Amino acid sequence: MSFPKMNFFRYKKTVNHILSIFLLVTTLGISQTKENLIPRIETQNGRHALIVDGEPYLVLGAQSNNSSSWPATLPQVWSAMDQLHINTLEIPIYWEQFEPQPGVYDYSVMDSIIKQARERDLRVILLWFATWKNGSNHYMPQWMKLKPDTYFNMVNKNGEPIDSPSPHAQATLEADIKAFSMFMNHLKEVDPQHTVIMVQVQNEPGSWGSVRDYSKEANKLFESKVPKEALKAMEVSSNNGGTWKQVFGEHAEEYFHVWHVASYIGQVASAGKAIYSLPLYVNGAIRNPINPGPPYYQVGGPNDNVLDLWKAAAPDIDLLAPDIYFKDTQTYLKSLEVYSTKTNPLFVPETFWHEDFPKFFYAALGEGAIGYAPFGLDDTRLRIGPDGKPMTAKDMYEPTALNFKLFKPMADVIAKLNYEGHIQTAIQLLPIDHEAEKGGAVDRENYVTDQTISLKSWDLNIAFGTFDRMSRSPFQPKHPDGRLLVAELDTNEFLLVGYHCRVMFEPSGKYADKPWWFLSVEEGHYENGTFVMDRILNGDQTDWGLNFDTPKVLRVKLYTRQLKSRPFLMD
Ligand code: DGJ
């Protein structure tokens, strides 16, 4: 084949020209794709997924301590995160640092977090510590704090000041909207690869010590009519409208405060989302969902009784997230349950990390959680253990790392299975009367050890604890922390992930009473979404049940066959 002659420089120019057109097209293609790949919450059949890079994503997270975002302290954050095997760091951005002077913005803290997270291949959830942080205004810039009449706080029934910003302070709202818009705008500019996958708007908003603001402005509003959106949210017919007191009686003050805190944050969120549509959420210092008592809890935040009010007042908030610090197992489980609804994806942005608490990670997955993040796990502060001595890194990180190390290589697989509704979990429950003894002496004889997970044609009988090879009586660790996750992958094929338990299958439904056996039990791990078998378990490792004495991933296939007796029997 012959080519027309071309001088070298013309040839180079033409090649460059073609190359640049190619690059332009490719870049446009990529940027278009990336635009489509902005993280988002997706909902199907009442189940939810956080979609990152186009796929369901499971947040294996940890939240830093409050004052850890500074370049000076970040190294201690990263060293801890390495040991925890997280995939996502939750870390605050402080309004006082972000806008040191009115209209002057400092992106340096945000930029260094994003840059350093990328170097470590981690995703980030940024927490906007602004008007509210734990119900107070302590992260407002100094120039605002020094003008308390403009950026005012609440007053209680007796006219005394409360350490909580008023949701009726228009100037504060406008300032927060402006600052948050700059925050989201900058994020959009500097983060085309979506290192930051979600943003928390404020932190534990609401107030302690007064159920609402009793300022002149607030009292006037309290006498006005309940907005129709609030009536609808609380399923009150518009024919029964009226003032807050007329409509909601003894709950009027609480609902009034909730509505105004949520509307305020809703406006901040909408302004930010209009610029850059990342998933946004609000976390709550939640009330006890089983025994809430009178409102001595934080009022105004997303408590379980007002989730619908929040959804109506702040429609651009994608989810309302419980910070769970209940030590009682039943209350913890109830909290997971009430925040996992058809309209609210479950996400646990803060929780305990010590003792047996990591088992609740499994419980959260069983409720369809899109993520789970223990609070305060970095190296910036000394931890004193129950013996009065500084805790070792192992004591601090190991309980969480045991979960995340196992799940990180298969986080996407689990997120997808969960979104499709294939996952069930069980955790070791403590009898209620032992709750008080946590951390102290435990009664090893009386633990409730058995639970059953029912699948289509199989029951999984679970005994928690660790077992000697053939023994039926488990040993219990000091803090009983057994947990199991099962996913039905196909007919008679299961993924089992667990720790401190033994599992026995039992045929049910159409297989009830049929003889059966393991076709294969593979122990292994995931690599890039694919299961890699390390060994096949058989003999003593399967005849007495499947033992999860160490954290383990198993792929199990079963079959039924003609046999006179079952190979092992559950008592
Ligand atoms: C809940 C808050 O949201 C966190 O920022 C932190 O203050 C913890 N409580 C307590 O350390």
Residues whose N, C-alpha, C, O or C-beta is under 5 A from the ligand:
A	BS01	DGJ	E204
